[in-house]
Structure formats: C-alpha cells, structure tokens
Amino acid sequence: MVRERPLRAANGFVALLVLLAVAVFSGSRLLNALQAGAPLGGILWILLGVLAFICLSGLFVVNPNDARVLTLFGKYIGTVKEAGFFFANPFAVRRRISLRVRNFETAKLKVNDAHSNPIEIAAIVVWKVVETAEAMFEVDNYEEYVRMQSESALRALASSYPYDAHEAGAVALSTHTAEVSKALLEALHERLAKAGVEVTESRISHLAYAPEIASAMLQRQQASAIVAARYKIVEGAVGMVENALELLSQKGVVQLDEERKAAMVSNLLVVLCGERAAQPVLNTGTLYA
C-alpha cells in the first residue's frame, strides 16, 4: 500500500528569481560570445538559457485546503499540502487533489428491510480526503469509489434493521435515527479507509415504504395508533371509575352492594369510553324490578 509522505518543496519565489537571473545572465553572455566570434561558447549559453526556461515549469501554486501529489517517471515522490508558491523537479507530474469537506446525497435506493418489507432509503454523506497517496493510487477514481461504497453500505444497513419496531427496545430505521446514523458512519469508515477518505457525518435523508405497500402499511400504522389511543382511554376511564367509587364510599353518599357497583362501573365505562355523547336513562323502579 502506498502511504503518503510529505515533500519539502523549494520556495517558488527564490527559485523564480534564480532562474530569471540565470536566463538574463546566459542571454548577456550569449551576446558577448557572438560579438567575440565564439559560436561554440554561444551554443553553451543558449543551452543554459533553454534549461532555465524549462525549469520554470517546475513552479507551482498550492491553494488552501488543496494538495499536489508528485510523481517522477511513475514513482511517487511525495505530497505538498502547505499552501504557497513552490518549486520542484520540472519533470515531475503534479496532480491536484482537494482536501476540502465534501458532501453528496445518495440515490433513493429500493431495498428490503429486516422484515423483508420493500422500502426506499437515501442518505447524506459528508467526507474529505485525509490520505492523498491512498486516494490517488489505491483506487481508480476515489470520488466514484466513495459514491458506490456509500450506496452499498446503505443497502446493507437497511437490510439489517426493520422499518418499524414491533417489540420494546428494538432498533428501527424510522424511530432510532441516532443509532442508525452511527451504524452507517461506522460502516462507511470501514469501507472507505483504504481510499484515504474520512467520513465526518452521515444521516438518513429519505425513508419511506415502497409505493406498492405504502397504502397497506399506512392502514397498519393507523390501526396501531387507534389501538394505542383506545388503550390510553380505557386506562384513564378505569382510574376515574375507581376514584368515583372511592369518593362515594368515603363521603357516604350512597351505600352500594357489589351488584350495584358492577352496574355503576359498567355505565361509567360506557360513558367514558364511548365516542358519542351519553344519553341518560331515567329508572323509575329499582334495580331488581
């Protein structure tokens, strides 16, 4: 594996001044040689001037949060990450690579969750290059590699969790956003480390049932909500009935036997749990008539 190593390039301003001075000096010496009638010396000064101009191609600029990866005749010689104006071997190939933080949103993937329900899912991935040599030489195209591996990790994640949790404490895609995002981040770190890429953040941006089952799942969610609401209503009604019986007993408003208590509990539950307004019934006789 090719590992990044820093390259201490020469100061570009100093190199530029030296090369210009050599070019001017060689030009003046060329004129002197031509005036003195020494063509051989003139050729040497021409070669020196041409060499100075060739070396000018070794000057390069590194912008903030950028880097230059240098290779010489197919061999990696180092990376310049410091911003500034530098000079290096003019025959070295300098390839620019950005160190800025980047982000993208994956395509909406259609996968099956842990319960084999088809769902649609997408995620936002925030990443940056931290190892320039690995990003440049270990994979063919590190940007495409990040995109493909992110979608692959998202598919694997969606297949590991259910869309909804039907058991207490179970982790689900729709209800445990923090846990799911953390698992996705760990999976991306593992997959993208070999490309010299660090993932700083990942989160689910789209989550829904697939269109073919969305209607059925909506009905199931509505039914679950109705059951939960009814349970809460019944729980509250039982507490109110219990409180009413206790107050009647403490204040001695009326003495009720077990059968009358049962009838009263039944009536109160009907009134409290019913969806319609209560309609009073006048009893002109007795309970036993």
BATORSE-962473 format. One record per residue: y, z negated, x of N, C-alpha, C in turn. Coordinates in steps of 0.001 Angstrom, whole numbers, padded with zeros to 6 digits, always signed. Atoms other than C-alpha are relative to their C-alpha. Example, Ala and Ser with C-alpha at 12.3 -4.5 7.8 and 13.67 -1.06 7.14 Angstrom:
residues 2
-001190+000000+000890-004500-007800+012300+001200+000000+000900/-001190+000060-000820-001060-007140+013670+001090-000730-000770/
//
This chain:
residues 289
-001194+000000+000847+000000+000000+000000+001242+000000+000881/-001241-000082-000757+003439+000967+001305+000930-001108-000478/-000896+001109+000324+005714-002065+001436+001409+000322+000477/-001401-000247-000342+009491-001994+001528+000394-000737+001277/-000576+000650-001170+011212-002708+004812+001453+000446+000151/-001422-000346-000098+014977-002844+005319+000295+000812+001257/-000426-000838-001117+016638-000289+007566+001473-000300+000291/-001375+000280-000413+019762-001250+009513+000629+001309+000501/-000644-001260-000358+021722+001995+009464+001323-000264+000702/-001252+000140-000739+024729+002546+011732+001196+000137-000941/-001226-000088+000789+028261+002189+010427+000458+001459-000085/-000341-001399+000189+029300+005521+008948+001375+000363+000533/-001353-000306-000467+032990+005277+009853+000035+000162+001526/+000065-000110-001458+032251+004648+013529-000699+001287+000410/+000729-001225-000326+029707+007461+013595+000842+001238-000277/-000854-001147+000317+032168+009839+011908+001066+000211+001074/-001025-000124-001046+034891+009099+014466-000604+000530+001294/+000645-000453-001240+032460+009567+017369-000357+001478-000092/+000408-001399+000150+031149+012874+016002+001204+000936-000010/-001216-000829-000016+034639+014218+015357+000584+000091+001402/-000508-000015-001376+035688+013187+018838-000840+000924+000877/+000876-000891-000776+032640+014971+020318+000273+001450-000348/-000271-001381+000406+033401+018095+018264+001315+000501+000598/-001297-000407-000570+037050+018156+019381-000103+000158+001509/+000150-000071-001463+036104+017449+022996-000777+001250+000411/+000784-001192-000343+033453+020181+023030+000808+001266-000246/-000841-001176+000265+035949+022633+021490+001008+000235+001106/-000983-000151-001080+038569+021911+024136-000676+000434+001293/+000721-000399-001217+036006+022203+026937-000474+001445-000089/+000396-001387+000168+034821+025486+025443+001157+000937+000343/-001166-000820-000315+038340+026890+025637+000254+000035+001500/-000198+000040-001456+038674+025732+029245-001033+000851+000721/+001047-000792-000644+035328+027318+030135+000247+001492-000169/-000273-001415+000229+036325+030624+028550+001173+000471+000850/-001150-000364-000845+039661+030614+030384-000380+000070+001471/+000440-000003-001398+037876+029833+033679-001041+001061+000273/+000999-001060-000173+035389+032667+033092-001379-000538+000297/+001340+000584-000185+032311+030418+032949-000745+000049-001321/+000680-000145+001306+030237+031754+029981-001171-000966-000172/+001142+000920+000127+027230+029553+030786+000472-001386-000438/-000538+001293+000418+029306+026380+030528+000508+000042-001429/-000471-000140+001378+030841+027705+027309-001134-000117-000999/+001159+000085+000900+027371+028060+025753-000435-001446-000176/+000393+001417+000083+026565+024456+026575+000938-000782-000905/-000959+000711+000854+029785+023233+024928-000122+000437-001457/+000245-000464+001384+029043+025390+021866-001186-000747-000605/+001184+000715+000493+025602+023781+021571+000329-001458-000317/-000387+001392+000250+027163+020327+021864+000810-000116-001288/-000794+000017+001222+029658+021134+019103-000861+000211-001240/+000915-000240+001133+026930+022522+016829-000822-001259-000280/+000776+001233+000180+024870+019375+017448+000826-001079-000692/-000871+000996+000640+027855+017211+016444+000138+000279-001493/-000116-000345+001424+028274+019129+013193-001323-000226-000742/+001301+000286+000634+024525+018833+012484-000141-001487-000277/+000104+001450+000174+024750+015081+012963+000874-000508-001141/-000829+000415+001131+027464+014939+010315-000815-000116-001289/+000851+000082+001202+024715+015484+007730-000743-001329-000082/+000639+001316+000024+023374+012051+008719+000840-001068-000664/-000867+000952+000684+026313+010374+006982-000373-000065-001482/+000320+000140+001427+025618+008979+003511+000636-001274-000545/-000631+001113+000700+027038+006561+000943-001032-000665-000905/+000843+000781+000916+025176+003781-000883+000915-000753-000954/-000817+000654+001023+026779+002660-004140-000582-001366-000363/+000541+001298+000431+026463-000885-005555-001185+000168-000956/+001227-000034+000799+023031-001524-007115-000733+001329+000115/+000763-001192-000347+021710+001639-005521-000713-000251+001317/+000694+000086-001283+019367+002188-002585-000331+001410+000466/+000443-001273-000584+018380+005010-000242-001310-000242+000734/+001312+000079-000638+014738+005435+000745-000097+001150+000991/-000023-001010-001054+014470+007273+004071-001406+000295+000505/+001263-000458-000591+011508+009317+005285+000326+001032+001074/-000201-000936-001109+011288+011221+008558-001307+000726+000263/+001189-000843-000182+008791+014079+008705-001226-000600-000705/+001091+000531+000811+006698+012498+005961-000322-001456+000222/+000269+001413-000284+006810+008955+007370+001143-000855-000532/-001000+000916+000537+008594+006115+005580+000582-000834+001140/-000622+000723-001109+011139+004568+007957+000835-001192-000477/-000722+001172+000479+012991+002103+005708+000871+000300-001207/-000864-000087+001182+015319+001420+002794+001326-000677+000292/-001344+000569-000120+019063+000832+002804+000448-000422-001397/-000431+000530+001296+020120-001437-000080+001455-000450-000007/-001372+000494-000082+023504-002600+001172+000972+001114-000344/-001000-000996+000378+026453-000795-000383+000942+000272+001161/-000927-000351-001067+028676+001105+002043-000201+001423+000488/+000023-001321-000631+029084+004155+004314-000801-000119+001291/+000935+000187-001115+026272+004640+006844-000343+001333+000660/+000506-001163-000743+024784+006974+009415-001446-000264+000398/+001407+000079-000395+021096+007645+010003-000415+001350+000585/+000530-001237-000572+018916+010311+011561+000291+001169-000943/-000361-001108+000898+020262+013617+010186-001207+000774-000521/+001201-000701+000461+016723+014957+009863-000817-000827-001002/+000706+000850+000956+015628+012051+007641+000373+000406-001427/-000226-000290+001419+015239+012699+003924+000390-001301-000687/-000510+001206+000674+017275+010220+001865-000118+000192-001507/+000234-000111+001450+016104+009698-001690+000653-001193-000705/-000726+001051+000719+018310+007750-004098-000912-000632-001046/+000720+000725+001039+016802+005069-006326+000919-001099-000538/-000903+000961+000632+018708+002901-008802-000657-001368-000101/+000458+001380+000130+018370-000883-008739+000611-000668-001229/-000641+000556+001180+020280-001342-011997-001040-000406-001049/+000859+000411+001112+018798-003072-015028+000015+001106-001049/+000129-001057+000999+017493-000505-017493-000826-000493-001177/+000803+000366+001158+016012-000701-020959-000303+001243-000829/+000370-001090+000902+014296+001549-023454-000820-000582-001145/+000807+000391+001149+012584+001319-026824-001200+000930-000090/+001206-000804+000104+009002+002481-027114-000024+000749-001325/+000197-000690+001271+007930+004907-029781-000680-000939-000999/+000676+000791+001032+006717+003475-033093-001484+000352+000018/+001433-000230-000169+003008+003114-032434-000751-000452-001244/+000854+000366+001122+000407+003061-035186-001333-000497+000556/+001205+000625-000553-002397+000656-034250-000616-000914-001055/+000667+000971+000868-004878-001714-035885+000176-001395+000586/-000151+001370-000481-004177-005432-035668-001362-000661+000141/+001258+000710-000236-006803-008107-035022-000902-000012-001226/+000783-000052+001239-007925-007862-038689-000273+001429-000439/+000245-001426+000247-008212-004053-038455+000914+000589-001062/-000986-000568+000918-005159-003511-040657+000919+000935+000775/-000902-000914-000712-003118-000438-039648+001453-000446-000118/-001396+000436-000023+000406-001423-038606+000809+000939+000891/-000920-000710-000874+003447+000163-036997+000758-001029+000831/-000632+000974-000891+004948-001566-033969+000750+000742+001105/-000790-000530-001114+007622-000863-031348+000637-001184+000720/-000565+001090-000802+009205-002923-028571+001115+000530+000888/-001059-000290-000965+012271-003009-026331-000377-000655+001326/+000384+000475-001330+011552-003374-022611+001212+000109+000927/-001109+000046-000962+014216-004414-020071-000603-000153+001396/+000662+000003-001297+013290-003668-016462+000939+000496+001099/-000736-000503-001153+014542-002898-012956-000957+000142+001184/+000787-000210-001213+013188-001717-009610+000358-001095+001005/-000224+001034-001013+012760-004513-007055-000692+000349+001325/+000723-000423-001206+010389-002831-004545+000083+001513+000098/-000282-001432-000006+011742+000611-003656-001141+000835+000569/+001074-000775-000618+008857+001718-001452-001167+000189-000972/+001084-000116+000970+006230+000966-004102+000386+000934-001139/-000441-000854+001093+008293+002631-006820+000016+001469+000408/-000129-001379-000450+008764+005743-004712-001319+000627+000428/+001195-000589-000615+005343+006141-003079-001323-000388-000654/+001270+000432+000579+002717+004225-005069-000318+000688-001323/+000214-000722+001254+003203+006108-008347+000754+001318+000081/-000589-001337-000061+004109+009715-009013+001417+000013-000552/-001310+000089+000630+007036+009021-011364+000114-001382-000613/+000004+001400+000429+007908+005367-011754+000618-000184-001386/-000600+000131+001333+010092+005878-014854-001009+000355-001086/+001028-000380+000969+007328+007696-016715-001141-001009+000003/+001054+001017-000104+004824+005141-015438+000369-001248-000800/-000453+001169+000756+006903+002292-016898-000125+000251-001495/+000047-000313+001429+007116+004026-020272-001442+000033-000520/+001384-000121+000458+003416+004853-020519-000726-001341+000016/+000669+001286-000091+002206+001454-019351+000549-001001-001012/-000584+000883+001010+004614-000325-021716-000622+000270-001363/+000625-000334+001280+003193+001539-024704-001469-000422-000010/+001388+000430-000075-000346+000829-023510-000132-001509-000167/+000032+001457+000138+000381-002892-023161+000332-000427-001419/-000359+000325+001379+001983-002942-026606-001165+000259-000944/+001186-000280+000820-001108-001327-028150-001035-001116+000150/+000977+001065-000241-003364-003914-026531+000451-001316-000634/-000522+001227+000592-001102-006745-027689-000167+000011-001515/+000093-000081+001459-001007-005531-031299-001434-000150-000485/+001407+000121+000389-004814-005368-031373-000544-001407+000211/+000472+001354-000309-005069-008964-030151+000449-001045-001016/-000534+000961+000965-003084-010644-032943-000015+000610-001399/-000128-000506+001374-003093-010366-036743+001462+000157-000381/-001369-000163+000488-000018-009223-038611+000482-001291-000645/-000312+001267+000670-000042-012355-040801-001054-001030+000353/+000931+001097-000279-001614-015744-040089-000481-000584-001322/+000587+000555+001218-004003-016877-042830-000615-001371+000252/+000518+001318-000351-005044-020036-041006+001120-000808+000659/-001027+000867-000575-002923-023009-039985-000098+000002+001522/-000039+000022-001460-001842-022830-036348-000332+001313+000672/+000352-001296-000586-002922-019205-035843+001269+000765+000371/-001141-000779-000462-000539-016967-033869-000055+001376-000648/-000068-001293+000670+000585-013876-035793+001211+000774+000494/-001086-000855-000461+002816-010935-034956+001282-000227-000782/-001180+000090+000855+005162-011495-037886+000665-001367+000023/-000543+001361+000097+005654-015253-037574+000211-000690+001343/-000098+000658-001303+005322-016150-033871+000622+000977+001009/-000691-000992-000835+007910-013894-032228+000067-000423+001461/-000143+000473-001381+008428-016054-029132-001327+000098+000751/+001308-000045-000663+004697-016350-028346-000439+001436+000267/+000397-001404-000163+004106-012633-028885+000821+000665+001101/-000852-000585-001042+007081-011650-026713-000406-000490+001389/+000427+000540-001291+005886-013948-023929-001305+000657+000457/+001264-000665-000355+002385-012436-024050+000236+001444+000423/-000321-001376-000380+003862-008927-023918+000644+000046+001378/-000659+000043-001305+006043-009874-020945-001016-000208+001117/+001030+000241-001007+003035-011220-019017-000865+001241+000217/+000812-001212-000125+001017-008073-019765+000754+001088+000758/-000801-001009-000693+003865-005844-018572+000150-000331+001477/-000082+000402-001407+004282-007863-015358-001264+000416+000750/+001272-000316-000652+000623-007380-014559-000176+001498+000208/+000200-001443-000079+000657-003644-015252+001008+000703+000910/-001070-000714-000690+003973-002728-013590+000296-000523+001394/-000255+000560-001327+003843-004883-010459-000309+001008+001100/+000390-000957-001039+002107-002115-008497+000999+001135+000152/-001021-001040-000091+005047+000207-009195+001325-000552+000505/-001224+000580-000509+007613-002189-007720+001033-000290-001062/-000904+000200+001136+009096-002872-011156-000137-001426-000514/-000022+001330+000603+010105-006248-012589+000520+000108-001431/-000417+000017+001404+010296-006700-016366+000711-001320-000262/-000791+001210+000220+013057-009159-017244-000045-000475-001447/+000044+000398+001410+012701-009132-021034-000777+001036-000793/+000686-000896+000936+010533-007667-023773-000067-000695-001348/+000039+000577+001348+010637-008172-027516-000357+001091-001010/+000393-000923+001054+009294-006588-030682+001250+000438-000754/-001174-000527+000707+011910-004319-032293-000342+000550-001372/+000413-000529+001310+009890-002923-035208-001420-000456-000274/+001327+000450+000392+006925-004334-037084-000145+000170-001502/+000220-000239+001428+005562-003178-040434-001426+000477-000210/+001293-000568+000358+002354-002344-042216+000131+001519-000084/+000011-001450+000119+001394+001317-042145+000247+000391-001461/-000364-000375+001373+002637+003237-045233-001175+000002-000976/+001125-000114+000930-000880+003701-046665-000467-001334-000554/+000426+001302+000519-001432-000057-047073+001180-000919-000269/-001184+000849+000157+002137-001328-047302+000109-000555-001413/-000125+000450+001384+002082-001491-051120-000994-001108-000317/+001034+001017+000265-001185-003419-051258+000323-001303+000724/-000328+001205-000745-000045-005835-048557+001207-000714-000591/-001148+000620+000662+003244-006404-050390-000449-000799-001222/+000527+000731+001150+001321-007381-053518-000704-001278+000433/+000684+001189-000485-000789-009774-051491+001002-001062+000454/-001025+000950-000424+002307-011351-049941+000698-000623-001199/-000624+000538+001201+003891-011702-053374-000909-001015-000683/+000947+000933+000615+000735-013336-054718-000065-001303+000781/+000016+001208-000822+000660-015750-051796+001254-000838-000226/-001247+000720+000243+004311-016626-052412-000016-000691-001362/+000078+000600+001332+003658-017241-056117-000903-001225+000003/+000924+001136-000087+000674-019482-055353+000669-001181+000702/-000676+001077-000726+002727-021462-052822+001071-000662-000862/-001034+000559+000871+005580-021856-055309-000610-000842-001110/+000669+000760+001058+003207-022968-058083-000533-001329+000529/+000517+001233-000605+001625-025485-055760+001115-001015+000163/-001129+000899-000187+005049-026930-054985+000464-000565-001341/-000428+000457+001327+005948-027105-058684-000943-001062-000537/+000994+000963+000499+002689-028867-059610+000094-001314+000762/-000118+001207-000814+003095-031293-056721+001204-000835-000442/-001173+000718+000473+006597-032183-057877-000174-000566-001398/+000208+000466+001368+005544-032451-061528-000883-001234-000038/+000882+001167-000043+002735-034874-060707+000775-001224+000450/-000806+001126-000449+005203-037072-058822+000934-000508-001095/-000903+000392+001083+007620-037038-061762-000740-000737-001107/+000799+000667+001031+004877-037963-064262-000394-001402+000451/+000382+001305-000532+003690-040768-062016+001172-000965-000029/-001203+000834+000017+007249-042068-061717+000374-000405-001427/-000323+000307+001390+007774-041875-065502-000912-001090-000550/+000946+001008+000472+004636-043863-066270+000286-001357+000631/-000271+001258-000687+005546-046457-063670+001242-000679-000571/-001215+000567+000566+009064-046923-065102-000236-000544-001406/+000303+000466+001356+007756-047200-068692-000760-001312+000041/+000789+001215-000110+005304-049836-067574+000852-001175+000478/-000826+001081-000544+007871-051842-065572+001006-000528-001020/-001023+000418+000956+010528-051875-068310-000562-000404-001358/+000629+000386+001256+008039-052468-071120+000543+000733-001199/-000530-000776+001118+009496-049717-073274-001050+000210-001070/+001096-000241+000938+006157-048947-074838-001312-000312+000699/+001314+000295-000536+002574-050025-074350-000931+001166-000318/+000870-001165+000166+000226-047108-073832-001402-000327+000486/+001373+000113-000473-003538-047159-073704-000329+001244+000820/+000384-001087-000902-005463-044764-071470+000051+001356-000698/+000015-001276+000711-005802-042092-074142+001413+000512-000226/-001389-000406+000181-002066-042108-074917+000637+000413+001334/-000491-000404-001324-001301-041988-071191-000468+001412+000338/+000524-001335-000283-003566-038952-070872+000744+001066-000792/-000734-000959+000818-001790-037220-073770+001415+000203+000526/-001360-000091-000535+001613-038041-072292+000032+000796+001303/+000086-000752-001264+000590-036750-068850-000177+001479-000274/+000237-001401+000334-000694-033540-070418+001271+000666-000502/-001227-000583+000542+002547-032969-072355+001075+000172+001073/-001003-000087-001056+004783-033748-069390-000308+001130+000989/+000374-001064-000931+002842-031389-067110+000253+001375-000606/-000266-001276+000669+003086-028612-069679+001488+000307+000021/-001449-000206+000022+006843-029130-069950+000538+000309+001398/-000539-000151-001351+007471-029412-066207-000490+001259+000703/+000590-001144-000709+005149-026608-065041+000154+001307-000765/-000115-001221+000782+005790-024140-067838+001217+000808+000385/-001109-000891-000324+008050-021121-067322+001011+000083-001135/-000883-000066+001159+009536-021321-070854+000544-001388-000338/-000589+001271+000424+011768-023970-072377-000940-000718-000959/+000887+000795+000850+009953-026824-074109+000454+000047-001456/-000268+000023+001437+009716-026758-077932-000582-001292-000566/+000508+001301+000449+009495-030304-079364-000802+000113-001298/+000850+000080+001198+006851-031112-081971+000129-001408-000553/-000155+001302+000640+007505-033947-084430-001326-000438-000585/+001261+000540+000496+004487-036097-085115+000320-001083-001016/-000326+000960+001055+004834-037914-088477-001119-000990-000225/+001112+000917+000140+001481-039578-088214-000223-000793+001257/+000386+000690-001236-000362-041333-085437-000874+000906+000819/+000834-000810-000904-002326-040050-082517-001412+000125-000533/+001393+000015+000458-005566-040939-084289-000147+000559-001408/+000073-000485+001372-004638-039499-087711-000519+001409-000070/
//
